[in-house]
Amino acid sequence: MTLQQIKYALTIAKTGSMNKAAETLFVSQPSLSAAIHELEKEVGIRIFFRTGRGAAPTPEGNEFLMYARQVYQQYELLRDKYSAGGGAKRKFGVSTQHYSFAVKAFVETVKQYDTLNYEFAIRETKTSEVISDVSGMKSEVGILYKSGHNDQIITKMLRHGELEFNPLISCRAYVYLWKNHPLAGEKSISLDQLKDYPCLSFEQGDSATSYFAEEILSDMEYPRTIKSNDRATQLNLMVGLNGYTLCSGIICEELNGNLYTAVPFEEDKYHTNGIMEIGYIVKKNCMLSDIAEVYISEVKKYLGNC
């Protein structure tokens, strides 16, 4: 098995077509097909289904490609670190739950590099996709939280994806709402006080359970709920409908504006507060790029000032 064969397989998976991959790689289609045939023969599995419409990974091929992507990205890191003058743009991606501090740290990271020479990506997405993005090496770093409610499920998924969780900060629940909300002036807010207002949460997919929720205390019953899939819409719903969400209390006014506030959640004997442990996930036993190190440093710097 060679790095060239791995690159060929990854390009076919990305383009979805032998012909398009051959054009991208500047090789003939018969040469590409022969190289993949030899690779499949060596690893003992069929990596791609060939159809009239293109090429798609088999179930075994998907697993192979996950490991192949990891190997090839580690090779690229070594090449970029020790080789003189590589021409291709270096890539760095972050997948995160909807945290403004994660975006702020990303902004500060990008400022330190010339975007002519780098390709950056940040993905605010569902909890399960944060995990799958880092597991599949689509993103190098993921940001999410664990709590007493979801720890067992999240830890199991991380173990399956060969990922490690690194704690950043622990915090209790806050009620996040806009500053003109009728309850914004309270020193603390109970669930009973919130019963007349919609609880806002991020969609996690049709099959998701409360274990994947981004909001702490997701196992409680809320009489009014509205789901959205992006942070800007959720902020608009806070203003338009006096909605609220339960969060860490970490607010980045530079990105979200100063129209919002976080008030401590007041527990009672029926509704106890909880602790969310926010951290970053990376692949186990993988060398991190210098950009990933800078990004993690920026996250820690921001949270250290909270």
C-alpha positions, 0 to 999 in steps of 0.5 A: 500500500502506497501514499499514492494509492491512498491519495487516489482512493481519497480523491475518488471518494471526494469526487464520487467518480473515477473519471472526475478523480482521474482528471483531478489527479492528472492520470488516465482513468485505466491507470487509476482503476488499476491502482485501486484494483491493486489496493483492493486486492492488497487490503482484501476488501472492495473499497468502491461500488462502480456504477454508471453514475460514478463510484461510491464507498462500500460499508467496508470502504467507508471504514478503510477511508476513515483510517486512510484519511487519518494516515494521509493527513498525518503525512501532510502534517509531516510534509508541511513541517519538514519539507521545504516549499510545498505548494498546496494550501494547508487545511484546518477545520473545527466542528463545534456545537453552537458556541460563540467563544469557539467562533471567536477563537477561530477568528483570532486563529485565522488572523495569525495566518495568511489566508492565501496559503491556508484553507480554513473551515468552521462548522457549527453543527449537531452534536453527533456530527461534531463527533463524526467530523473529527473521527473522520478527520473532516475537522481536526478539533471539535468543541462539545460538552459532557454532563452527568446526563449525557456522559455515558453516551458521549464517552462511548461514541468518543471511544468508538471514534478513537477520540479523546476529550480534553476538559476546558471549563466547567460551569452551571446552567444559566438562562440566556435571553434578551435584555428586554425580556420580562425576566432579564432583571431577575437575580436568578430564574426558576423553571416555574418562572419560565413556563409562559415562554418558549424554550429554544433548542438546537435541532439534533436530527430526527433520531436524536435523544436528549443525550445529544442536546446542546442545552444543559438540563435537556432531560427536564420537561419544558411546556413550550419548545421551539427548535432551530438549527443556527445561532442567528435564528435562535437570537432572533427568536429570543427577541421576537418571541421572548424565548430563552435557552439554557447555556453555560453563561459564556457570552461573546458580545463582540460576535453576538452583540450586547442585546442579550444577558445570562441569568443564573438558573435557580434550582428547586427540589424538583429541578436541580441545576447541573454542571456542564464540562465543555472541552475539545475533542481530537483524534487519539495518538495523532500529532496536532498541527500548529494551527490546531495548537494555536486554536486550542490556545485561543480557546483557553485564553478566551475561557480563562478571561470569563 
